[in-house]
Amino acid sequence: MDTSTLFCSPAMNFLGSNSLQNALKHSSENYHRIFFVCDSYLLECGLASLVIDELEKLKLTFCIFKDFQANPGWHHVQSAISTLKSYKPDLIVSFGGGSAHDFAKAIAFFSANEGSLDDYQIPDCHANNTLPIMCINSTAGTGAETTRVSIITDEDSHIKRVLLNYRMLPLISVNDPNLMLNQPEMLAAATGLDALTHAIESFLAKNNHPLTDALATQAIRLILRHLLPTIIEPTNVIEKDKMVNAAMMAGLATNAGLGYVHALAHQLGGIYGLQHGVCCALLLPSVLHWLSEADPDRLTLLAYECGFNSENSARENMFKLIHAIEKLIDLAGIVLGLQAFGVHKSDFNMIANNALKDICSSSTITPPTHDDYIFMLNHAY
């Protein structure tokens, strides 16, 4: 019996206050010419200056690339590659959330490998090695700093394409809570709920493992306890540090895979341009309610492992977990209902069909059907 599993993580993970300074100082011993990927918003609001100042203190040469957007597209990747090749960096540094990190991974990968998104859809298929990548988080939630995944939108079809290749695994991740203070409430809520979804779906994935289970359950416990305080007290670095740890653990837990929520969320992001964490929050309760009937065993175990293990029946404890998650989403300020976010029922068949083709659908213990996804979408509407 083959019980082998693959668990990927960046070679170096810097966590906690001052991890930005320590990570850049450490890397400056080997890397001197930086391709700095950061969106216009972080540059204009001044947050990126915290990173740029450190690069300048270390007398590192760097080029700033900002011409991409949330849910980055293939055309942006192609544009960035020409700039990167002409600059000839020895390290790519991305600063931001999942969009910046996914974009950096994609340009690193396709600057070393010819072809298109279609040519690399097989997980961990043969490819050339890439430039090393350092991912610096500005949010507590993405998990992208820890994974070998990049999600890029095909602008022609409006479908998010999932690339999974260990050559895109960042060399260094940086999670410094001082870079995440004073965030808008909706951003803190959405990214935190994205991390919660990572943890839950990895526990429910068919490739779950004791290592990923431990990371997932601890992440869920921390998020249920510390997400709201980080929203209410945006300058509380101690609470933010707890969320940083939870988000990173949830990201590492996704080595087990993801599931239904992400398969659907990728479609909503590609079609409507919705923020990924918001999509996850809108879909998560409906998926859990569907699972409570379709395949409750792992969900019941998850409730138990997360502390919902009172003298009530296992099924009652499972619903206590679901209700706790629904309450958290509500208190975080996200109003449930896809309709309120401009999603059209007329698109449900297309969304369900594309979700079935998404790699996350293949990670589930119970393979979904088209009707299952239609049920989830209707429940979430």
VEXDREN-2710 file (C-alpha; in Angstrom, 1 decimal):
% VEXDREN-2710
k/r/px/py/pz
1/MET/0.0/0.0/0.0
2/ASP/1.4/3.4/-1.0
3/THR/1.0/5.9/1.8
4/SER/3.5/8.4/0.5
5/THR/2.5/12.1/0.4
6/LEU/4.1/15.3/-0.8
7/PHE/4.3/18.2/1.5
8/CYS/5.8/21.5/0.1
9/SER/6.9/24.5/2.0
10/PRO/9.2/27.5/1.3
11/ALA/12.8/26.8/2.4
12/MET/12.7/29.8/4.8
13/ASN/9.7/31.2/6.5
14/PHE/10.1/34.5/8.5
15/LEU/7.3/35.1/11.0
16/GLY/6.5/37.9/13.5
17/SER/7.5/41.5/14.1
18/ASN/10.6/42.6/12.3
19/SER/10.6/39.5/10.1
20/LEU/10.6/41.9/7.1
21/GLN/14.0/43.4/8.1
22/ASN/15.5/40.0/9.0
23/ALA/14.3/38.3/5.7
24/LEU/15.7/41.1/3.5
25/LYS/19.0/41.3/5.4
26/HIS/19.4/37.5/5.1
27/SER/18.6/37.5/1.4
28/SER/20.9/40.4/0.7
29/GLU/23.9/38.1/1.3
30/ASN/23.1/36.2/-1.9
31/TYR/20.8/38.4/-4.0
32/HIS/21.5/41.9/-5.1
33/ARG/19.2/42.7/-8.1
34/ILE/15.5/42.6/-7.2
35/PHE/12.4/42.6/-9.4
36/PHE/9.8/44.1/-7.0
37/VAL/6.2/43.1/-7.8
38/CYS/3.7/45.4/-6.0
39/ASP/0.3/46.8/-7.1
40/SER/-0.4/50.5/-7.5
41/TYR/-2.6/50.8/-4.5
42/LEU/0.1/49.6/-2.0
43/LEU/2.6/52.0/-3.7
44/GLU/0.2/55.0/-3.5
45/CYS/-1.0/54.4/0.0
46/GLY/2.6/54.3/1.3
47/LEU/2.6/50.8/2.7
48/ALA/5.1/49.6/0.0
49/SER/7.5/52.2/1.2
50/LEU/8.2/50.0/4.3
51/VAL/9.7/47.4/2.0
52/ILE/11.3/49.9/-0.4
53/ASP/13.0/51.7/2.5
54/GLU/14.6/48.4/3.6
55/LEU/15.8/47.6/0.1
56/GLU/17.4/51.0/-0.1
57/LYS/19.0/50.6/3.4
58/LEU/20.6/47.4/2.2
59/LYS/21.8/49.2/-1.0
60/LEU/20.0/46.6/-3.2
61/THR/19.2/47.5/-6.8
62/PHE/15.6/47.0/-7.6
63/CYS/13.0/47.6/-10.4
64/ILE/9.3/48.1/-9.5
65/PHE/6.7/46.4/-11.5
66/LYS/3.1/47.5/-10.8
67/ASP/1.1/46.9/-14.0
68/PHE/-1.2/44.2/-12.9
69/GLN/-4.6/44.0/-11.1
70/ALA/-6.5/41.8/-8.6
71/ASN/-7.2/38.4/-10.2
72/PRO/-4.2/38.9/-12.6
73/GLY/-4.6/38.0/-16.2
74/TRP/-2.5/36.1/-18.7
75/HIS/-1.9/39.3/-20.8
76/HIS/-0.4/41.0/-17.7
77/VAL/1.9/38.1/-17.2
78/GLN/3.2/38.2/-20.8
79/SER/3.8/42.0/-20.5
80/ALA/5.8/41.5/-17.3
81/ILE/8.0/38.8/-18.7
82/SER/9.6/41.1/-21.3
83/THR/10.3/43.7/-18.6
84/LEU/11.8/41.0/-16.3
85/LYS/14.0/39.5/-19.0
86/SER/15.4/42.9/-19.9
87/TYR/16.1/43.8/-16.3
88/LYS/17.8/40.4/-15.5
89/PRO/17.2/40.2/-11.7
90/ASP/18.5/37.4/-9.5
91/LEU/15.5/37.5/-7.1
92/ILE/11.8/38.3/-7.5
93/VAL/10.1/39.9/-4.5
94/SER/6.4/40.2/-4.4
95/PHE/4.6/42.3/-1.8
96/GLY/0.8/42.1/-1.3
97/GLY/-1.8/39.4/-1.1
98/GLY/-2.6/36.4/-3.3
99/SER/-2.8/38.4/-6.5
100/ALA/0.7/39.8/-6.2
101/HIS/2.2/36.4/-5.2
102/ASP/0.3/34.4/-7.9
103/PHE/1.5/37.0/-10.5
104/ALA/5.1/36.8/-9.3
105/LYS/5.1/33.0/-9.4
106/ALA/3.6/33.1/-12.9
107/ILE/6.1/35.5/-14.4
108/ALA/9.0/33.6/-12.8
109/PHE/7.6/30.3/-14.3
110/PHE/6.9/31.6/-17.8
111/SER/10.1/33.6/-18.0
112/ALA/11.9/30.2/-17.8
113/ASN/9.3/28.1/-19.7
114/GLU/7.8/28.7/-23.1
115/GLY/4.2/28.1/-23.9
116/SER/0.8/29.1/-22.5
117/LEU/-1.4/28.3/-19.5
118/ASP/-2.8/25.3/-21.5
119/ASP/0.6/23.7/-21.7
120/TYR/1.1/23.3/-18.0
121/GLN/-2.2/22.1/-16.6
122/ILE/-0.8/18.7/-15.4
123/PRO/0.3/19.2/-11.8
124/ASP/4.1/19.2/-11.3
125/CYS/4.6/18.5/-15.0
126/HIS/8.2/18.8/-16.4
127/ALA/9.4/22.4/-16.6
128/ASN/12.6/24.4/-16.2
129/ASN/13.6/25.8/-12.8
130/THR/12.7/29.4/-12.2
131/LEU/14.2/32.5/-10.5
132/PRO/13.9/32.4/-6.7
133/ILE/10.9/34.1/-5.2
134/MET/10.4/35.9/-1.9
135/CYS/6.7/36.5/-1.0
136/ILE/6.0/39.3/1.5
137/ASN/2.4/39.4/2.8
138/SER/0.4/42.5/3.3
139/THR/-2.6/40.5/4.4
140/ALA/-3.3/37.7/6.8
141/GLY/-5.1/35.2/4.7
142/THR/-3.8/34.4/1.3
143/GLY/-1.6/31.4/2.0
144/ALA/-0.1/32.0/-1.5
145/GLU/3.3/32.7/0.1
146/THR/3.5/29.0/1.1
147/THR/2.3/27.2/-2.0
148/ARG/3.4/26.0/-5.4
149/VAL/0.1/27.3/-6.9
150/SER/-0.5/30.3/-9.2
151/ILE/-4.0/31.3/-10.3
152/ILE/-4.1/33.3/-13.5
153/THR/-7.2/34.5/-15.3
154/ASP/-7.6/33.7/-19.0
155/GLU/-9.1/37.1/-20.1
156/ASP/-10.7/35.6/-23.2
157/SER/-12.7/32.9/-21.5
158/HIS/-12.9/34.7/-18.0
159/ILE/-11.8/31.4/-16.5
160/LYS/-9.3/31.3/-13.7
161/ARG/-6.6/28.7/-14.6
162/VAL/-4.9/26.9/-11.7
163/LEU/-1.2/26.2/-12.2
164/LEU/0.4/23.7/-9.8
165/ASN/4.1/23.2/-10.1
166/TYR/6.8/22.9/-7.4
167/ARG/9.1/25.1/-9.5
168/MET/6.9/28.0/-8.5
169/LEU/7.3/27.3/-4.8
170/PRO/8.6/30.5/-3.1
171/LEU/12.1/30.2/-1.6
172/ILE/11.2/32.7/1.2
173/SER/7.9/33.7/2.8
174/VAL/7.6/36.7/5.1
175/ASN/4.6/37.3/7.4
176/ASP/5.3/40.4/9.5
177/PRO/2.1/41.7/11.3
178/ASN/3.5/45.2/11.3
179/LEU/2.8/45.3/7.5
180/MET/-0.9/44.4/8.1
181/LEU/-2.1/47.0/10.6
182/ASN/-4.8/49.6/9.9
183/GLN/-6.4/47.5/7.1
184/PRO/-9.9/48.3/5.9
185/GLU/-12.4/46.2/7.7
186/MET/-13.6/44.4/4.6
187/LEU/-10.1/43.5/3.5
188/ALA/-9.2/42.0/6.9
189/ALA/-12.5/40.1/7.0
190/ALA/-12.2/38.7/3.5
191/THR/-8.6/37.6/3.8
192/GLY/-9.2/36.0/7.2
193/LEU/-12.3/34.1/5.9
194/ASP/-10.2/33.0/2.9
195/ALA/-7.7/31.5/5.4
196/LEU/-10.6/29.8/7.3
197/THR/-11.8/28.3/4.0
198/HIS/-8.3/27.0/3.3
199/ALA/-8.2/25.3/6.6
200/ILE/-11.6/23.7/6.4
201/GLU/-11.3/22.5/2.8
202/SER/-7.9/21.0/3.4
203/PHE/-9.2/19.0/6.3
204/LEU/-12.1/17.8/4.1
205/ALA/-9.8/17.0/1.1
206/LYS/-9.2/13.4/0.0
207/ASN/-5.5/13.8/0.4
208/ASN/-5.8/14.8/4.1
209/HIS/-2.9/13.8/6.2
210/PRO/-2.2/14.0/10.0
211/LEU/0.2/16.8/9.4
212/THR/-2.2/18.9/7.3
213/ASP/-5.1/18.0/9.7
214/ALA/-3.1/19.4/12.7
215/LEU/-2.3/22.6/10.8
216/ALA/-5.9/23.0/9.6
217/THR/-7.6/22.4/13.0
218/GLN/-5.2/24.8/14.9
219/ALA/-5.7/27.4/12.2
220/ILE/-9.5/27.1/12.5
221/ARG/-9.3/27.5/16.3
222/LEU/-7.2/30.6/16.0
223/ILE/-9.3/32.2/13.3
224/LEU/-12.6/31.7/15.2
225/ARG/-10.9/33.4/18.2
226/HIS/-8.8/36.1/16.7
227/LEU/-10.3/37.3/13.4
228/LEU/-12.9/39.6/14.9
229/PRO/-10.5/41.3/17.2
230/THR/-8.2/42.1/14.3
231/ILE/-11.1/43.8/12.5
232/ILE/-12.3/45.7/15.6
233/GLU/-8.8/46.7/16.7
234/PRO/-6.9/47.2/13.4
235/THR/-3.7/48.4/15.2
236/ASN/-3.5/45.5/17.7
237/VAL/-0.3/43.8/16.6
238/ILE/-0.7/40.9/19.1
239/GLU/-4.0/39.9/17.6
240/LYS/-2.8/40.4/14.1
241/ASP/0.2/38.1/14.9
242/LYS/-2.2/35.4/15.9
243/MET/-4.0/35.7/12.5
244/VAL/-0.7/35.7/10.7
245/ASN/0.1/32.3/12.3
246/ALA/-3.3/31.0/11.5
247/ALA/-3.2/32.1/7.9
248/MET/0.2/30.6/7.3
249/MET/-0.9/27.3/8.9
250/ALA/-4.0/27.2/6.7
251/GLY/-1.9/27.9/3.6
252/LEU/0.5/25.0/4.5
253/ALA/-2.5/22.8/5.2
254/THR/-3.6/23.2/1.5
255/ASN/-0.9/20.7/0.6
256/ALA/-3.9/18.3/1.1
257/GLY/-5.8/20.1/-1.6
258/LEU/-8.9/22.3/-1.5
259/GLY/-12.5/21.7/-2.6
260/TYR/-15.9/22.8/-3.6
261/VAL/-15.7/26.4/-2.3
262/HIS/-12.6/27.2/-4.2
263/ALA/-13.7/25.4/-7.4
264/LEU/-16.8/27.7/-7.4
265/ALA/-15.0/30.8/-6.1
266/HIS/-12.5/30.7/-8.9
267/GLN/-15.4/31.0/-11.4
268/LEU/-17.0/33.9/-9.6
269/GLY/-13.7/35.7/-9.5
270/GLY/-13.0/35.1/-13.2
271/ILE/-16.5/36.1/-14.4
272/TYR/-17.4/38.9/-12.1
273/GLY/-14.0/40.1/-10.8
274/LEU/-15.1/39.6/-7.2
275/GLN/-12.6/39.5/-4.4
276/HIS/-11.6/36.0/-3.7
277/GLY/-12.0/36.0/0.0
278/VAL/-15.5/37.5/-0.3
279/CYS/-16.4/34.7/-2.8
280/CYS/-15.2/32.1/-0.3
281/ALA/-17.3/33.7/2.5
282/LEU/-20.4/33.7/0.4
283/LEU/-20.1/30.1/-0.6
284/LEU/-18.7/28.4/2.5
285/PRO/-21.9/28.1/4.6
286/SER/-23.8/26.6/1.6
287/VAL/-21.1/24.1/0.9
288/LEU/-21.0/23.0/4.6
289/HIS/-24.8/22.6/4.7
290/TRP/-24.6/20.5/1.5
291/LEU/-21.8/18.4/3.0
292/SER/-23.8/17.9/6.3
293/GLU/-26.2/15.7/4.2
294/ALA/-24.0/14.4/1.4
295/ASP/-20.9/13.4/3.3
296/PRO/-21.0/14.3/7.0
297/ASP/-18.3/12.0/8.4
298/ARG/-15.2/14.2/8.0
299/LEU/-17.2/17.3/8.8
300/THR/-18.3/15.7/12.1
301/LEU/-14.7/14.8/12.8
302/LEU/-13.6/18.4/12.1
303/ALA/-16.2/19.7/14.6
304/TYR/-14.8/17.4/17.2
305/GLU/-11.2/18.3/16.5
306/CYS/-12.0/22.0/16.7
307/GLY/-13.5/21.7/20.1
308/PHE/-17.1/21.3/19.3
309/ASN/-17.3/18.0/21.3
310/SER/-19.9/18.6/24.0
311/GLU/-22.2/15.9/25.3
312/ASN/-24.6/16.6/22.4
313/SER/-24.7/14.2/19.5
314/ALA/-21.9/14.3/16.9
315/ARG/-24.4/15.7/14.4
316/GLU/-25.5/18.5/16.7
317/ASN/-21.9/19.4/17.3
318/MET/-21.3/19.5/13.6
319/PHE/-24.1/22.1/13.2
320/LYS/-22.6/24.1/16.1
321/LEU/-19.4/24.4/14.0
322/ILE/-21.4/25.5/11.0
323/HIS/-23.4/28.0/13.0
324/ALA/-20.2/29.4/14.5
325/ILE/-18.8/29.9/11.1
326/GLU/-22.0/31.6/9.9
327/LYS/-21.9/33.9/12.9
328/LEU/-18.3/34.8/12.3
329/ILE/-19.0/35.7/8.7
330/ASP/-22.0/37.9/9.8
331/LEU/-20.1/39.6/12.5
332/ALA/-17.2/40.2/10.1
333/GLY/-19.6/42.4/8.1
334/ILE/-20.1/40.2/5.0
335/VAL/-23.7/40.1/4.0
336/LEU/-24.5/36.6/2.6
337/GLY/-26.2/36.3/-0.8
338/LEU/-24.6/36.0/-4.2
339/GLN/-27.4/38.2/-5.7
340/ALA/-26.2/41.2/-3.7
341/PHE/-22.8/40.9/-5.5
342/GLY/-24.3/40.9/-9.0
343/VAL/-24.1/37.2/-9.7
344/HIS/-26.8/36.1/-12.2
345/LYS/-28.7/32.8/-12.0
346/SER/-28.5/32.6/-15.7
347/ASP/-24.8/32.0/-15.3
348/PHE/-25.2/29.1/-12.9
349/ASN/-24.9/26.3/-15.5
350/MET/-21.7/27.8/-16.9
351/ILE/-20.3/28.3/-13.4
352/ALA/-21.1/24.7/-12.4
353/ASN/-19.6/23.3/-15.7
354/ASN/-16.4/25.2/-15.2
355/ALA/-16.2/24.4/-11.5
356/LEU/-16.3/20.7/-12.4
357/LYS/-13.2/21.2/-14.6
358/ASP/-11.3/23.1/-11.8
359/ILE/-8.5/21.2/-10.2
360/CYS/-10.0/21.8/-6.8
361/SER/-13.0/19.6/-7.7
362/SER/-10.6/16.7/-8.1
363/SER/-9.4/17.1/-4.5
364/THR/-12.7/16.3/-2.8
365/ILE/-13.6/13.0/-1.0
366/THR/-17.0/13.0/-2.6
367/PRO/-16.8/14.0/-6.3
368/PRO/-19.3/16.7/-7.0
369/THR/-21.8/16.6/-9.8
370/HIS/-23.3/19.4/-11.9
371/ASP/-26.5/19.3/-9.8
372/ASP/-24.5/19.4/-6.6
373/TYR/-22.9/22.7/-7.7
374/ILE/-26.2/24.1/-8.8
375/PHE/-27.6/23.3/-5.3
376/MET/-24.8/25.1/-3.6
377/LEU/-25.1/28.1/-5.8
378/ASN/-28.9/28.3/-5.3
379/HIS/-28.4/27.9/-1.5
380/ALA/-25.9/30.7/-1.5
381/TYR/-28.0/33.0/-3.7
END
